[in-house]
Amino acid sequence: MSLQAYHQAAKRAESPRQAEYRLFAQVTLALMEAAKADPSDVAARIDALDWNRRVWTVLGDDCANPANGLPAPLRASIISLAIWVGRHTSAVIRRREDIEPLIEVNRLIMQGLAPGAVSAQTAAA
């Protein structure tokens, strides 16, 4: 089986939650690699920062859609985070802020998306 066929089969088998987790894992890893670069080397950091900002922009736009099925308070929180990510990313690019808070936010989102997180959240409620 070719690698491309394997990836297509994996995509069909994963849930939307798993796909979101995978996306956050990939973009967070890119941010972690970018964090290792010298802050003055914007070229080494810009792709990861831009990718992360685009992910959050899409999430924010999706949550702004009235047809989105998430509860309104959760949608509002995601929109607020998307706005913060956009602003913080701009500050990182201008070397006024550190990249680590972006990584931490993504890690927290990943914890919520992780397998078993729904069960733990349901039990807590």
Backbone bond lengths (Angstrom), bond angles and torsions (degrees), N, CA, C in turn:
res aa  C-N    CA-C-N  psi(-1)  N-CA   C-N-CA  omega(-1)  CA-C   N-CA-C  phi
1 M - - - 1.451 - - 1.531 108.13 -
2 S 1.317 116.90 133.60 1.459 120.25 -179.52 1.526 110.40 -73.82
3 L 1.326 114.90 159.55 1.459 120.28 179.30 1.524 110.76 -60.95
4 Q 1.316 116.52 -39.68 1.469 119.97 -179.64 1.534 110.67 -64.23
5 A 1.318 117.04 -41.22 1.462 120.26 178.52 1.521 110.74 -64.32
6 Y 1.334 116.38 -38.43 1.461 120.28 177.60 1.528 110.58 -61.76
7 H 1.341 116.95 -46.20 1.472 120.63 -179.97 1.524 111.08 -61.81
8 Q 1.329 117.02 -39.99 1.464 119.80 179.03 1.529 110.87 -64.85
9 A 1.325 116.25 -41.30 1.463 119.68 178.49 1.520 111.05 -65.64
10 A 1.325 116.89 -39.98 1.465 120.75 179.19 1.526 110.79 -64.06
11 K 1.319 116.83 -40.35 1.466 120.00 179.90 1.518 111.23 -64.22
12 R 1.328 116.72 -37.98 1.465 119.62 179.78 1.520 111.33 -69.10
13 A 1.331 116.40 -28.26 1.457 120.69 -175.52 1.521 113.32 -88.00
14 E 1.328 118.59 -15.04 1.457 118.66 -176.09 1.528 111.04 -93.25
15 S 1.312 114.77 146.64 1.461 121.19 178.47 1.523 109.22 -76.75
16 P 1.334 117.46 164.26 1.468 119.11 175.80 1.536 111.86 -57.07
17 R 1.318 117.21 -37.70 1.465 121.32 178.94 1.529 110.60 -63.46
18 Q 1.333 116.90 -42.12 1.460 121.21 177.83 1.530 110.76 -65.54
19 A 1.331 116.78 -38.59 1.467 120.72 178.65 1.529 109.83 -64.85
20 E 1.326 116.90 -41.58 1.468 120.34 177.69 1.529 110.79 -63.66
21 Y 1.321 116.36 -42.04 1.464 120.21 178.30 1.526 109.65 -60.96
22 R 1.333 116.81 -46.29 1.469 121.10 -179.84 1.524 110.91 -60.61
23 L 1.325 116.85 -43.42 1.463 120.65 178.67 1.528 110.87 -61.49
24 F 1.326 117.01 -46.91 1.463 119.74 178.91 1.524 111.51 -63.55
25 A 1.328 117.32 -36.46 1.462 119.98 177.65 1.528 110.56 -63.25
26 Q 1.311 116.49 -42.68 1.466 120.50 -178.85 1.526 111.47 -67.23
27 V 1.323 117.28 -47.12 1.459 119.59 -177.39 1.530 110.91 -70.13
28 T 1.327 116.87 -33.38 1.469 119.89 178.60 1.517 110.53 -69.01
29 L 1.322 117.35 -39.39 1.463 120.55 175.44 1.527 110.45 -61.16
30 A 1.323 116.69 -41.31 1.472 120.43 177.66 1.530 110.26 -62.58
31 L 1.328 117.25 -40.58 1.466 120.41 177.43 1.529 111.13 -64.72
32 M 1.323 116.74 -39.46 1.463 120.35 179.42 1.532 110.74 -64.29
33 E 1.310 116.32 -38.84 1.471 119.92 176.00 1.526 110.21 -66.84
34 A 1.321 116.87 -41.24 1.464 121.12 178.73 1.519 111.27 -63.94
35 A 1.327 116.85 -33.21 1.467 121.10 179.69 1.523 111.54 -64.28
36 K 1.317 116.91 -24.91 1.466 121.22 179.24 1.529 112.34 -74.67
37 A 1.329 116.67 -21.00 1.463 121.12 -179.19 1.530 110.21 -76.05
38 D 1.294 115.42 154.72 1.460 120.90 176.65 1.533 109.02 -61.51
39 P 1.336 118.90 131.05 1.469 120.92 -179.07 1.532 113.85 -55.75
40 S 1.320 116.98 -25.68 1.465 119.13 179.28 1.529 111.73 -78.40
41 D 1.336 117.31 -13.40 1.460 121.79 178.99 1.528 108.94 -90.83
42 V 1.322 115.17 75.89 1.462 121.28 -175.53 1.529 110.59 -60.44
43 A 1.316 117.42 -36.23 1.467 120.57 -178.16 1.525 111.49 -60.41
44 A 1.320 117.55 -34.80 1.463 121.36 -179.49 1.522 112.11 -75.15
45 R 1.305 117.39 -15.61 1.459 121.64 -174.97 1.526 113.68 -111.36
46 I 1.321 116.56 -21.95 1.463 120.44 -168.11 1.525 113.73 -64.71
47 D 1.335 118.20 -37.48 1.471 119.18 -178.34 1.525 111.39 -62.01
48 A 1.321 116.83 -46.61 1.467 120.19 -179.77 1.527 110.88 -66.00
49 L 1.321 116.52 -42.75 1.468 119.78 179.76 1.526 110.96 -63.40
50 D 1.325 116.38 -42.96 1.463 120.25 179.77 1.527 110.94 -66.46
51 W 1.326 117.18 -41.59 1.467 121.24 179.35 1.527 109.76 -61.04
52 N 1.328 116.81 -46.41 1.465 120.57 179.35 1.529 110.99 -61.67
53 R 1.325 116.39 -43.56 1.463 119.17 179.50 1.530 110.53 -62.74
54 R 1.329 117.69 -40.65 1.463 120.69 179.29 1.529 111.16 -65.00
55 V 1.332 117.91 -39.90 1.471 120.70 176.90 1.525 109.65 -58.61
56 W 1.319 115.92 -48.60 1.460 119.83 -178.32 1.522 112.27 -68.13
57 T 1.317 118.10 -33.79 1.464 120.90 176.90 1.526 110.07 -63.21
58 V 1.328 116.73 -43.93 1.467 120.48 178.47 1.530 110.30 -63.69
59 L 1.333 117.23 -42.72 1.467 119.83 178.22 1.529 110.83 -61.61
60 G 1.328 116.15 -45.28 1.460 119.93 179.49 1.517 111.98 -62.30
61 D 1.331 116.57 -43.76 1.464 120.52 178.79 1.530 111.22 -63.20
62 D 1.330 115.94 -41.04 1.463 119.78 179.55 1.528 110.74 -64.23
63 C 1.319 116.49 -40.21 1.468 120.04 -179.99 1.527 112.48 -71.70
64 A 1.319 117.06 -22.09 1.464 120.37 177.36 1.528 111.83 -77.76
65 N 1.314 116.41 -14.83 1.458 121.49 179.94 1.531 109.08 -74.27
66 P 1.325 117.92 123.84 1.468 120.45 -179.06 1.529 113.04 -59.61
67 A 1.325 117.94 -22.18 1.463 121.00 -179.75 1.531 112.36 -79.50
68 N 1.320 117.80 -7.24 1.459 120.90 178.83 1.523 108.60 -63.54
69 G 1.332 116.49 133.62 1.457 121.22 -173.93 1.518 115.94 -86.17
70 L 1.323 118.09 -2.88 1.469 119.67 179.40 1.525 110.68 -70.57
71 P 1.326 117.74 154.23 1.468 120.45 176.15 1.535 110.11 -60.21
72 A 1.324 115.29 144.70 1.470 121.04 -176.30 1.538 113.24 -54.62
73 P 1.340 119.93 -43.79 1.472 118.61 179.61 1.535 113.26 -62.39
74 L 1.331 116.38 -37.30 1.465 120.21 178.19 1.527 110.28 -68.06
75 R 1.324 116.14 -42.56 1.467 120.09 177.54 1.521 110.37 -59.98
76 A 1.326 117.13 -43.39 1.467 120.88 179.72 1.523 110.96 -63.05
77 S 1.313 116.79 -39.43 1.470 120.51 178.71 1.520 111.21 -64.81
78 I 1.315 116.74 -41.53 1.466 120.42 179.28 1.524 110.54 -66.18
79 I 1.323 116.80 -40.43 1.467 120.45 177.12 1.532 110.08 -62.31
80 S 1.326 116.79 -43.32 1.471 120.24 178.24 1.528 111.27 -61.70
81 L 1.325 116.42 -43.00 1.465 120.17 177.50 1.526 110.88 -63.15
82 A 1.321 117.18 -40.78 1.465 120.66 179.46 1.530 110.92 -61.33
83 I 1.314 116.30 -41.24 1.465 120.17 177.88 1.524 109.87 -65.00
84 W 1.330 116.57 -44.89 1.468 120.41 178.67 1.525 110.91 -60.99
85 V 1.330 117.36 -44.42 1.472 120.72 -179.96 1.530 109.90 -59.46
86 G 1.308 117.53 -42.67 1.462 120.20 178.75 1.515 112.10 -61.11
87 R 1.310 116.57 -45.77 1.468 120.41 -179.97 1.526 112.14 -68.20
88 H 1.328 115.87 -43.19 1.462 119.64 -178.32 1.530 110.53 -67.01
89 T 1.320 116.44 -38.07 1.466 120.08 177.78 1.518 110.63 -60.89
90 S 1.318 117.04 -43.38 1.471 120.04 177.35 1.521 110.98 -60.68
91 A 1.318 116.45 -40.09 1.470 120.30 178.87 1.532 111.11 -67.61
92 V 1.329 117.71 -35.75 1.471 120.69 177.06 1.525 109.55 -65.01
93 I 1.303 116.59 -44.32 1.465 120.73 179.67 1.530 110.54 -61.06
94 R 1.336 116.49 -37.61 1.474 120.28 178.67 1.523 112.57 -81.95
95 R 1.361 115.80 2.87 1.468 123.11 178.46 1.530 112.37 64.89
96 R 1.324 116.52 32.17 1.469 121.87 176.30 1.523 111.87 -101.29
97 E 1.324 116.91 -15.20 1.460 122.24 -179.76 1.519 109.05 -137.90
98 D 1.329 114.79 166.36 1.455 121.97 -179.69 1.525 109.92 -95.49
99 I 1.305 116.59 154.78 1.461 122.42 -178.92 1.531 112.63 -77.74
100 E 1.332 117.67 -21.69 1.466 122.18 -174.21 1.532 114.53 -56.08
101 P 1.335 120.83 -41.15 1.472 118.64 178.81 1.535 113.27 -60.14
102 L 1.326 117.47 -32.16 1.467 120.02 176.53 1.530 110.06 -65.13
103 I 1.310 115.74 -41.53 1.462 120.70 178.19 1.523 110.04 -63.72
104 E 1.311 116.88 -43.46 1.464 121.31 -178.11 1.536 111.59 -64.31
105 V 1.311 117.54 -41.87 1.467 120.42 178.18 1.527 109.65 -61.77
106 N 1.321 116.56 -44.89 1.462 119.42 179.09 1.530 111.52 -62.09
107 R 1.322 116.39 -40.04 1.470 119.53 178.07 1.522 111.25 -62.40
108 L 1.312 116.88 -40.23 1.470 120.33 178.38 1.527 111.02 -64.33
109 I 1.317 116.53 -40.05 1.463 120.29 177.18 1.525 109.61 -63.99
110 M 1.327 116.60 -41.82 1.461 120.62 178.80 1.527 111.23 -61.42
111 Q 1.330 117.16 -38.05 1.466 120.12 177.77 1.526 110.59 -60.89
112 G 1.331 116.08 -39.60 1.459 120.20 178.41 1.515 113.31 -70.36
113 L 1.332 116.69 -27.40 1.462 121.26 179.88 1.526 113.10 -89.67
114 A 1.318 116.79 -13.39 1.466 121.28 -174.21 1.522 111.54 -60.99
115 P 1.331 116.49 148.59 1.458 119.24 175.52 1.528 110.02 -55.31
116 G 1.295 116.64 135.79 1.457 121.35 -178.67 1.526 113.12 91.17
117 A 1.326 117.39 -13.78 1.465 119.86 -179.39 1.521 110.54 -66.70
118 V 1.312 117.90 -36.37 1.469 121.20 -179.85 1.518 109.26 -65.25
119 S 1.327 116.92 -42.99 1.460 120.13 179.49 1.526 111.36 -62.23
120 A 1.328 115.74 -42.71 1.469 119.85 179.80 1.528 110.90 -66.85
121 Q 1.339 116.74 -38.20 1.469 120.49 179.17 1.525 110.19 -67.73
122 T 1.326 116.77 -40.60 1.456 121.36 -179.90 1.537 109.52 -65.06
123 A 1.330 116.61 -42.28 1.464 120.45 179.99 1.526 111.53 -65.35
124 A 1.324 116.98 -33.67 1.467 121.37 -179.85 1.519 111.37 -71.58
125 A 1.328 116.56 -28.47 1.471 120.91 -177.54 1.475 109.86 -80.05
